[in-house]
Every structure is written in structure tokens, then in C-alpha cells.
Amino acid sequence: MDIKQEFREEKDMDVYSTNVNDGSFSNVYVKWLEAKLTLTDVSHRRELLIAFHKWQQKMWTNPNSEITENVVDVYLKSNL
């Protein structure tokens, strides 16, 4: 299901503005999209990247503790 269809089913409204004939999206749809597209996923990824970087720095000081070619997989398994 695409995002427009999800909106239509959830709000029982069309995504396009009814009082404009130029194909503009409705304000309700735009606000709904803004709420859907929050930055929580991005900030979570940033936190994981910082934690991974710190963990990786420790690994470089002790390279025999993990197989370096699988360093991302090892990190994810031990920290998620």
C-alpha cells in the first residue's frame, strides 16, 4: 500500500486539496505526512553509529578479539 492510500484509509479523506484545482496536497495530508516522517529513526541511527565507532576503536586496540571483516555483524549481535 502506498502512503497516499494509507492516508485515505486512515482519515477517510483525499490527499489533494478540494478547493484548489492545481493538484496541491491538502493541509491535513501534509501535516499527517510530517507526523509520519519524524527524525526518530535518524537520531537512533546516529546513536548507533556513535556507539559503533566507540566500540570499533576498542576493537582496533585489541584486533584479535573479533574477526575484523565481520565487525558490523558482531557489533549488531552484541548490542541490539
N, C-alpha and C positions, 0 to 999 in steps of 0.2 A: 504494500500500500504506500502510495506516495504521501508526502507531507500535506499537500492540499486536500487530499481525500480524508486524511486523518482529522484535519480541522473541520471539514464538512460534517463528518460523523460525530465528532465530539461536541461541536457548537450548533449543529443544525443550521448553518449559515453558509453562504457562498464566500469565497475568498476575495472576490472582486467587489469593489465599491459599487453600490447600486445607484448613486446619484451622479456618477461621472461615467462618460462613455469612452474614455481613452484607455481602458484596461487597467486602471490603477487598482492596487490592492486595498481592501478595506482597512481602516484603522484597527479594528478588532483583530483582524488576521495578523497585522504587523505586530501588535502588542503580544499576541499569542506566540508568534514566532520568536520574538525577543525573549520571552519567558522560557521557551524551549531551548534556545541557544545560549545558555548561560556558560560562564567560563569555569565552572567547577571541574569539568574534565581536564581542561588545560592546566589549571592550578595543581590538580592531583598529579598530572604527568610531570609537572615541574618539580614537585616534591619528590617524586620517584627518581627523577633524573639527578637531583642533588644528592639524594641518599645513595644512588648507584655510584655516582662519582666518588663520594667519600669511601664507599666500600671498595671500589676499584683501586683507589690509591693505597689502601691497606694491602690489597692483593699484590700490587707491584713490589711491596717491601718483602713479601713472602710468596714468591711466584710458584713454589711447589705445592702450595696448599690447595689449589684448584687447577683444573685444566684451563689454560688461558683462552683457548679458542671457543670454549663454551661459557665464557664468563657471564654473559647476559642471562642465559638459561639458568645457570647456577644461582645467580642473584635472585631472579624472579621466584624460583622454587623455595629459596630460603627466607624470602621477605614478603611474600604475598599470602 
